[in-house]
Amino acid sequence: MAALVAPQAAWATGQQTFAAQFSMCHQTAGAGLPGQFPRLAGRVPQIASSPDGRRYLAMVLINGLYGPIIVDRKPINGMMPAVASLSDQAIADVLNHAMTFPGYARKVAPFAASEIAGVRASGRKSGNVVAAERSRLVAAKLIP
């Protein structure tokens, strides 16, 4: 069970980074703004429960995501800017923090910096490539 819990120090760092860089759009508790910014609460751990979903989440933070998506049966046409300037550890910490939001009961293994580094090493992707990966995962029912 201990392997499924992120260290407290990483959680604090992830919480601080999330508050500084993501809460304006996704809100402090990850509720998002319907029609504008997607809800993260309950969705991030669900997406992170598969290897492809974990890779996708890292891709979004590293590369950004542009264009129309549907979340909670509501269309959103916007953009998530890349935050590739964050370290691999900071991205892992932010994703681990997002997995603490309520809405998904199953425990999911925390992200590690090495996992983010592996996605980063696969090379820069355009927003269109990330969007195509999202479409593939939605069709496979790996993204709610």
VOVEXRO-346960 format. One record per residue (C-alpha): residue number from 1; residue in one letter; x, y negated, z negated. Coordinates in pm, 1 decimal. Example, Ala and Ser with C-alpha at 12.3 -4.5 7.8 and 13.67 -1.06 7.14 Angstrom:
<atoms>
- nr:rest:c1:c2:c3
- 1:a:1230.0:450.0:-780.0
- 2:s:1367.0:106.0:-714.0
</atoms>
This chain:
<atoms>
- nr:rest:c1:c2:c3
- 1:m:0.0:0.0:0.0
- 2:a:286.0:-239.8:-69.2
- 3:a:384.5:-224.0:299.4
- 4:l:51.4:-384.6:388.3
- 5:v:103.1:-695.5:177.2
- 6:a:316.2:-987.9:294.2
- 7:p:560.3:-1122.6:33.0
- 8:q:420.6:-1415.4:-169.7
- 9:a:697.3:-1654.4:-57.4
- 10:a:620.6:-1583.8:309.0
- 11:w:250.1:-1638.5:242.3
- 12:a:322.1:-1979.9:90.7
- 13:t:540.8:-2075.7:386.9
- 14:g:278.0:-1948.3:631.2
- 15:q:6.4:-2135.5:445.1
- 16:q:209.7:-2457.7:453.0
- 17:t:293.1:-2425.1:822.8
- 18:f:-67.9:-2339.8:905.0
- 19:a:-191.3:-2641.2:708.0
- 20:a:55.9:-2872.4:881.3
- 21:q:19.8:-2747.9:1239.2
- 22:f:-302.3:-2549.9:1284.7
- 23:s:-564.8:-2655.0:1030.6
- 24:m:-667.7:-2969.8:1216.3
- 25:c:-816.8:-2754.0:1491.4
- 26:h:-880.0:-2417.7:1327.2
- 27:q:-969.3:-2566.2:984.6
- 28:t:-807.5:-2483.9:650.5
- 29:a:-986.2:-2150.4:605.7
- 30:g:-973.2:-2054.2:974.7
- 31:a:-1342.4:-2125.3:1045.0
- 32:g:-1261.9:-2316.8:1364.9
- 33:l:-1507.0:-2560.2:1522.4
- 34:p:-1777.3:-2387.1:1730.0
- 35:g:-1746.4:-2472.9:2096.5
- 36:q:-1411.7:-2648.0:2043.7
- 37:f:-1162.6:-2432.8:1854.9
- 38:p:-1203.0:-2059.5:1791.3
- 39:r:-1264.5:-1908.1:1452.9
- 40:l:-959.1:-1722.8:1323.7
- 41:a:-1113.4:-1594.0:1000.5
- 42:g:-1185.8:-1225.5:1036.7
- 43:r:-1062.5:-1220.6:1395.9
- 44:v:-683.8:-1233.2:1352.7
- 45:p:-656.2:-911.9:1147.8
- 46:q:-903.6:-737.9:1377.7
- 47:i:-694.0:-830.5:1681.7
- 48:a:-373.9:-741.8:1492.5
- 49:s:-502.5:-390.9:1423.8
- 50:s:-372.4:-272.0:1763.7
- 51:p:-19.8:-299.0:1909.8
- 52:d:-151.8:-481.4:2218.7
- 53:g:-345.7:-723.0:2000.1
- 54:r:-38.3:-795.6:1788.6
- 55:r:165.3:-867.0:2101.8
- 56:y:-112.2:-1093.3:2232.6
- 57:l:-127.9:-1297.5:1910.3
- 58:a:247.8:-1354.0:1924.6
- 59:m:219.2:-1444.4:2294.8
- 60:v:-42.6:-1709.8:2218.0
- 61:l:175.5:-1882.1:1961.2
- 62:i:494.5:-1856.7:2166.8
- 63:n:342.8:-1946.2:2505.8
- 64:g:10.8:-2116.4:2440.0
- 65:l:-325.5:-2037.3:2598.8
- 66:y:-519.8:-2247.4:2846.9
- 67:g:-864.0:-2226.9:3002.5
- 68:p:-1209.2:-2098.5:2919.5
- 69:i:-1264.8:-1827.7:2658.5
- 70:i:-1570.0:-1697.4:2475.3
- 71:v:-1563.4:-1663.0:2096.5
- 72:d:-1867.0:-1567.3:1891.2
- 73:r:-2070.5:-1574.8:2214.2
- 74:k:-1988.3:-1944.2:2262.0
- 75:p:-1776.1:-2080.7:2547.2
- 76:i:-1465.6:-2278.8:2464.7
- 77:n:-1266.5:-2455.0:2735.1
- 78:g:-951.1:-2586.5:2585.6
- 79:m:-591.8:-2521.1:2515.6
- 80:m:-373.0:-2384.5:2242.9
- 81:p:-34.1:-2545.9:2280.9
- 82:a:274.2:-2330.4:2250.9
- 83:v:458.9:-2349.2:1921.0
- 84:a:769.6:-2174.8:2049.8
- 85:s:983.4:-2420.9:1855.0
- 86:l:880.7:-2238.9:1536.0
- 87:s:1118.8:-1964.6:1427.9
- 88:d:1020.6:-1599.8:1462.3
- 89:q:982.3:-1586.3:1083.8
- 90:a:759.6:-1895.4:1076.4
- 91:i:532.5:-1749.6:1345.6
- 92:a:512.2:-1420.2:1157.0
- 93:d:432.9:-1612.0:837.1
- 94:v:154.8:-1812.5:1006.3
- 95:l:-1.5:-1497.2:1149.9
- 96:n:23.9:-1326.8:811.5
- 97:h:-146.3:-1624.9:650.7
- 98:a:-424.3:-1615.3:912.2
- 99:m:-481.6:-1250.5:820.8
- 100:t:-570.0:-1358.1:464.4
- 101:f:-882.6:-1546.4:574.5
- 102:p:-1204.9:-1365.8:480.5
- 103:g:-1412.2:-1170.0:726.7
- 104:y:-1227.4:-844.7:794.1
- 105:a:-1207.2:-581.6:522.7
- 106:r:-954.7:-338.9:672.2
- 107:k:-590.1:-390.9:572.5
- 108:v:-348.5:-455.6:856.6
- 109:a:31.1:-436.1:840.1
- 110:p:193.8:-779.7:813.1
- 111:f:387.4:-926.3:1102.6
- 112:a:767.1:-923.4:1084.7
- 113:a:1005.5:-1172.1:1243.1
- 114:s:1156.2:-886.4:1445.8
- 115:e:815.9:-817.3:1600.8
- 116:i:783.1:-1180.9:1709.4
- 117:a:1143.4:-1177.4:1838.3
- 118:g:1058.1:-877.2:2055.9
- 119:v:770.0:-1064.2:2218.2
- 120:r:984.3:-1375.4:2261.5
- 121:a:1259.6:-1165.5:2425.6
- 122:s:1014.3:-1050.2:2693.4
- 123:g:1043.6:-1399.2:2842.6
- 124:r:834.8:-1711.2:2875.0
- 125:k:481.0:-1659.1:3004.8
- 126:s:247.2:-1909.8:3164.5
- 127:g:-86.2:-1991.0:3007.9
- 128:n:-247.6:-1801.0:3297.2
- 129:v:-56.6:-1484.2:3212.4
- 130:v:-160.0:-1513.1:2847.0
- 131:a:-522.0:-1573.9:2953.8
- 132:a:-510.5:-1267.2:3179.9
- 133:e:-380.7:-1059.4:2888.5
- 134:r:-664.8:-1191.7:2674.4
- 135:s:-919.0:-1092.2:2941.6
- 136:r:-771.1:-742.7:2954.9
- 137:l:-793.2:-705.2:2576.6
- 138:v:-1149.6:-840.7:2566.1
- 139:a:-1250.4:-583.2:2830.7
- 140:a:-1083.4:-311.5:2620.9
- 141:k:-1278.2:-440.9:2315.5
- 142:l:-955.3:-519.1:2128.6
- 143:i:-1047.5:-886.7:2093.3
- 144:p:-1384.2:-968.0:1934.2
</atoms>
